[in-house]
Amino acid sequence: MTLLGDAAHLRAPNGEGANLAMQDGAELGRALAAHPEDVEAALAEHERSMFVRAAAVEADDDGFYSIMIDDDAPHSLLALMAGAAQDS
Ligand SMILES: Cc1cc2nc3c(=O)[nH]c(=O)nc-3n(C[C@H](O)[C@H](O)[C@H](O)COP(=O)(O)OP(=O)(O)OC[C@H]3O[C@@H](n4cnc5c(N)ncnc54)[C@H](O)[C@@H]3O)c2cc1C
């Protein structure tokens, strides 16, 4: 058994969760194809690379958690969303 996507690494809403989940699926498929006779080896390879990807995104999460729970929340989150909407 293994996990992928949000079940393995739930993140703050920084716009990377769906990307990570899709990449996890693709990398899991690649690992299974590379080790057709050894599912355990495939899962171990998948998990090793997934943890590295998820940790890199987690490093960017601190600012989002602050915005969501700081003294000015939820206004700080709304301001972020409004700013993002104006940028697009
Ligand atoms: C408001 C919001 C905005 C977001 N915006 C973005 C964005 O802009 N960009 C981005 O990249 N990510 C965004 N995300 C994050 C993104 O949606 C998730 O990271 C992504 O959907 C995770 O995919 P997943 O397949 O791991 O999980 P999910 O998409 O949650 O899929 C899990 C599925 O399993 C099903 N399920 C649960 N329990 C069972 C069960 N017991 N039996 C059978 N099925 C079950 C659920 O119904 C669901 O369909 C956002 C999330 C939220 C909440």
The ligand as an ORCA input file, in Angstrom:
! r2SCAN-3c Opt
* xyz 0 1
  C     -10.627     25.641     -2.175
  C      -9.428     24.897     -2.772
  C      -8.707     25.495     -3.796
  C      -7.611     24.835     -4.356
  N      -6.922     25.447     -5.368
  C      -5.887     24.798     -5.935
  C      -5.174     25.397     -7.036
  O      -5.490     26.506     -7.488
  N      -4.140     24.717     -7.573
  C      -3.763     23.472     -7.102
  O      -2.815     22.883     -7.635
  N      -4.416     22.894     -6.074
  C      -5.467     23.519     -5.481
  N      -6.137     22.935     -4.431
  C      -5.655     21.655     -3.918
  C      -6.109     20.497     -4.796
  O      -7.527     20.550     -4.985
  C      -5.730     19.181     -4.102
  O      -4.362     19.237     -3.703
  C      -5.937     18.000     -5.040
  O      -7.313     17.909     -5.413
  C      -5.496     16.704     -4.344
  O      -5.838     15.634     -5.184
  P      -6.038     14.210     -4.586
  O      -6.370     13.334     -5.746
  O      -4.864     13.851     -3.730
  O      -7.261     14.306     -3.572
  P      -8.807     14.700     -3.911
  O      -8.917     15.587     -5.095
  O      -9.356     15.190     -2.596
  O      -9.439     13.306     -4.291
  C      -9.740     12.331     -3.322
  C     -10.981     11.605     -3.809
  O     -11.192     10.453     -2.974
  C     -12.569     10.382     -2.716
  N     -12.725      9.595     -1.469
  C     -12.509      9.994     -0.197
  N     -12.766      8.989      0.654
  C     -13.141      7.940     -0.102
  C     -13.532      6.619      0.204
  N     -13.573      6.154      1.454
  N     -13.835      5.802     -0.818
  C     -13.789      6.230     -2.091
  N     -13.439      7.485     -2.451
  C     -13.115      8.324     -1.453
  C     -13.040     11.827     -2.595
  O     -14.436     11.926     -2.806
  C     -12.244     12.478     -3.723
  O     -12.915     12.420     -4.976
  C      -7.237     23.559     -3.864
  C      -7.971     22.970     -2.828
  C      -9.051     23.624     -2.281
  C      -9.849     22.965     -1.173
*
